[in-house]
Amino acid sequence: MSPKPLVTVCGCGIIGLTSAIRLSQAGYQVTVIARDLPGDPLHASYASTAAGAHHLSFADDGDTRQQAWDKRTFDVMMEEEQTEGEASAILKIRQVEYYASEGQTHIKFFESLPDFRMHEKSELPPFAVHAVSFTSLTMDTGPYLAKLVRLLHALGGTIQRADLSSLANALAKCPDTSILVNCTALGSASLTDVMDSAMHPLRGQVVVLNAPWCRSEGRTLQVGELAADGGEGGERTYIIPRKSGQVVIGGTREANDWNAEPRVETTEDIKRRALMLYPELVPEGARVQGKQPTPSDLDTIVEKVVVGFRPARHGGTRLARGENLVVGGRSVPVVHNYGHSGAGWQSCWGCAEDVVKLVSGL
Ligand SMILES: Cc1cc2nc3c(=O)[nH]c(=O)nc-3n(C[C@H](O)[C@H](O)[C@H](O)COP(=O)(O)OP(=O)(O)OC[C@H]3O[C@@H](n4cnc5c(N)ncnc54)[C@H](O)[C@@H]3O)c2cc1C
């Protein structure tokens, strides 16, 4: 039997790596080509390394495509957590979602998760009008991406670094390519043969704490509505404990803001909001009976402040076949998988499996 064709995947974030792995598992030869690779110093434009990252869907109640991606990814990651233990880089937690605005309620997706429960009015803290809880998952981004790189190599896939000006440029570097998969996220705004003007950054700033005593429960406070078309709208304060003992607190959401530097006043605001939601973050030695915690109580446990640009797209994620690339008399099919905004981690495996379906149908 002749070997399956070579697929070149452009982009090595969570979306490119999971796509490459599923394609390798389906029998394709796979090469990944990207400017930023796991293990590089943090960079705002490499969203996968800046993310929280928890599995917390924003899928609109009518959005069956997003719901399916998010649910499939949850099931795959839950299986990883159960079978790989420490090495999974995934933490299983109890997640509590609080809603502050009158009339607000949870998305239906949460009802499909294990241990879902709607909280009684009598259980609500003063800042919430509604709350639900369920079992969720969080990822240690660096170790999880490193694990995917090892898996891809074990499957025979290769990775090379290149800053591309176009998808055609990737074909020039990998001339045996039969199919090209574009997972370049915000890069799709400037690659000269994609130039997707719907792509834009949604800046996010988070603070990474070292607080291993807070490993069992994640919490989110939603103020205002999620976006009407499914998405991370309103003001969200979140506490994301990780297996490593880090706890990520956030967040912010600034459209078309390319400032890659943390803003000091934002860091203080994040700490203030996080303490209101999760006072247990204060290290034991700094707790004073009867005293309200203040942002400076967290100063000794701040590891770093991180800024990232979510790869947002007007009209939603583009996971579809594109125009063939015609280069030097050859016509190469293209499949796009980019524009996951704030949901790339929680939808990655579902999206990767849809990429395999599109590639297999070519
Ligand atoms: C603060 C913050 C918190 C987040 N929290 C969550 C969360 O809790 N849950 C969740 O699901 N998601 C979360 N996200 C969103 C998530 O991080 C993204 O959706 C996801 O990382 C997108 O993955 P990606 O692989 O498409 O993009 P990226 O990780 O940005 O990777 C893009 C890849 O394409 C390459 N590339 C781009 N342009 C070029 C070029 N010209 N030449 C060569 N290579 C190129 C890059 O080098 C990189 O390898 C968060 C994001 C941020 C910023």
The ligand as an SDF file (V2000), in Angstrom:
LIG
                    3D

 53 58  0  0  0  0  0  0  0  0999 V2000
   -5.2310   35.4300   28.5210 C   0  0  0  0  0  0  0  0  0  0  0  0
   -5.8160   34.2960   27.7290 C   0  0  0  0  0  0  0  0  0  0  0  0
   -6.5760   33.3250   28.3820 C   0  0  0  0  0  0  0  0  0  0  0  0
   -7.1180   32.2710   27.6580 C   0  0  0  0  0  0  0  0  0  0  0  0
   -7.8130   31.3090   28.3250 N   0  0  0  0  0  0  0  0  0  0  0  0
   -8.3380   30.2730   27.6450 C   0  0  0  0  0  0  0  0  0  0  0  0
   -9.0390   29.2360   28.3270 C   0  0  0  0  0  0  0  0  0  0  0  0
   -9.1560   29.2560   29.5410 O   0  0  0  0  0  0  0  0  0  0  0  0
   -9.5720   28.2260   27.5840 N   0  0  0  0  0  0  0  0  0  0  0  0
   -9.4420   28.1890   26.2270 C   0  0  0  0  0  0  0  0  0  0  0  0
   -9.9640   27.2630   25.6140 O   0  0  0  0  0  0  0  0  0  0  0  0
   -8.7660   29.1500   25.5660 N   0  0  0  0  0  0  0  0  0  0  0  0
   -8.2230   30.1840   26.2320 C   0  0  0  0  0  0  0  0  0  0  0  0
   -7.5590   31.1720   25.5640 N   0  0  0  0  0  0  0  0  0  0  0  0
   -7.5660   31.1400   24.0940 C   0  0  0  0  0  0  0  0  0  0  0  0
   -6.5330   30.1880   23.5320 C   0  0  0  0  0  0  0  0  0  0  0  0
   -5.2860   30.4970   24.0950 O   0  0  0  0  0  0  0  0  0  0  0  0
   -6.5000   30.3120   22.0120 C   0  0  0  0  0  0  0  0  0  0  0  0
   -7.7780   30.1360   21.4660 O   0  0  0  0  0  0  0  0  0  0  0  0
   -5.5800   29.2570   21.4180 C   0  0  0  0  0  0  0  0  0  0  0  0
   -4.3280   29.2950   22.0530 O   0  0  0  0  0  0  0  0  0  0  0  0
   -5.4090   29.4420   19.9280 C   0  0  0  0  0  0  0  0  0  0  0  0
   -4.4830   28.4720   19.5060 O   0  0  0  0  0  0  0  0  0  0  0  0
   -3.8080   28.5580   18.0930 P   0  0  0  0  0  0  0  0  0  0  0  0
   -2.9360   27.3650   17.9870 O   0  0  0  0  0  0  0  0  0  0  0  0
   -4.8440   28.7870   17.0610 O   0  0  0  0  0  0  0  0  0  0  0  0
   -2.9480   29.9100   18.1360 O   0  0  0  0  0  0  0  0  0  0  0  0
   -1.4870   30.2450   18.6860 P   0  0  0  0  0  0  0  0  0  0  0  0
   -1.2160   29.5710   19.9650 O   0  0  0  0  0  0  0  0  0  0  0  0
   -1.3670   31.7300   18.6550 O   0  0  0  0  0  0  0  0  0  0  0  0
   -0.5020   29.5990   17.6320 O   0  0  0  0  0  0  0  0  0  0  0  0
   -0.3690   30.1210   16.3290 C   0  0  0  0  0  0  0  0  0  0  0  0
    0.7850   29.4340   15.6480 C   0  0  0  0  0  0  0  0  0  0  0  0
    0.8850   29.9380   14.3210 O   0  0  0  0  0  0  0  0  0  0  0  0
    2.2060   30.3860   14.0990 C   0  0  0  0  0  0  0  0  0  0  0  0
    2.2390   31.4770   13.1350 N   0  0  0  0  0  0  0  0  0  0  0  0
    1.4580   32.5650   13.0720 C   0  0  0  0  0  0  0  0  0  0  0  0
    1.8370   33.3500   12.0470 N   0  0  0  0  0  0  0  0  0  0  0  0
    2.8950   32.7500   11.4530 C   0  0  0  0  0  0  0  0  0  0  0  0
    3.7380   33.0680   10.3640 C   0  0  0  0  0  0  0  0  0  0  0  0
    3.5860   34.1750    9.6500 N   0  0  0  0  0  0  0  0  0  0  0  0
    4.7270   32.1970   10.0420 N   0  0  0  0  0  0  0  0  0  0  0  0
    4.9180   31.0620   10.7480 C   0  0  0  0  0  0  0  0  0  0  0  0
    4.1450   30.7160   11.7960 N   0  0  0  0  0  0  0  0  0  0  0  0
    3.1560   31.5340   12.1390 C   0  0  0  0  0  0  0  0  0  0  0  0
    2.6950   30.8350   15.4660 C   0  0  0  0  0  0  0  0  0  0  0  0
    4.1100   30.9350   15.4830 O   0  0  0  0  0  0  0  0  0  0  0  0
    2.1300   29.7230   16.3260 C   0  0  0  0  0  0  0  0  0  0  0  0
    2.9850   28.5960   16.2620 O   0  0  0  0  0  0  0  0  0  0  0  0
   -6.9580   32.2110   26.2510 C   0  0  0  0  0  0  0  0  0  0  0  0
   -6.1680   33.1540   25.6080 C   0  0  0  0  0  0  0  0  0  0  0  0
   -5.6000   34.1900   26.3310 C   0  0  0  0  0  0  0  0  0  0  0  0
   -4.7530   35.1960   25.6190 C   0  0  0  0  0  0  0  0  0  0  0  0
  1  2  1  0
  2  3  1  0
  2 52  2  0
  3  4  2  0
  4  5  1  0
  4 50  1  0
  5  6  2  0
  6  7  1  0
  6 13  1  0
  7  8  2  0
  7  9  1  0
  9 10  1  0
 10 11  2  0
 10 12  1  0
 12 13  2  0
 13 14  1  0
 14 15  1  0
 14 50  1  0
 15 16  1  0
 16 17  1  0
 16 18  1  0
 18 19  1  0
 18 20  1  0
 20 21  1  0
 20 22  1  0
 22 23  1  0
 23 24  1  0
 24 25  2  0
 24 26  1  0
 24 27  1  0
 27 28  1  0
 28 29  2  0
 28 30  1  0
 28 31  1  0
 31 32  1  0
 32 33  1  0
 33 34  1  0
 33 48  1  0
 34 35  1  0
 35 36  1  0
 35 46  1  0
 36 37  1  0
 36 45  1  0
 37 38  2  0
 38 39  1  0
 39 40  1  0
 39 45  2  0
 40 41  1  0
 40 42  2  0
 42 43  1  0
 43 44  2  0
 44 45  1  0
 46 47  1  0
 46 48  1  0
 48 49  1  0
 50 51  2  0
 51 52  1  0
 52 53  1  0
M  END
$$$$
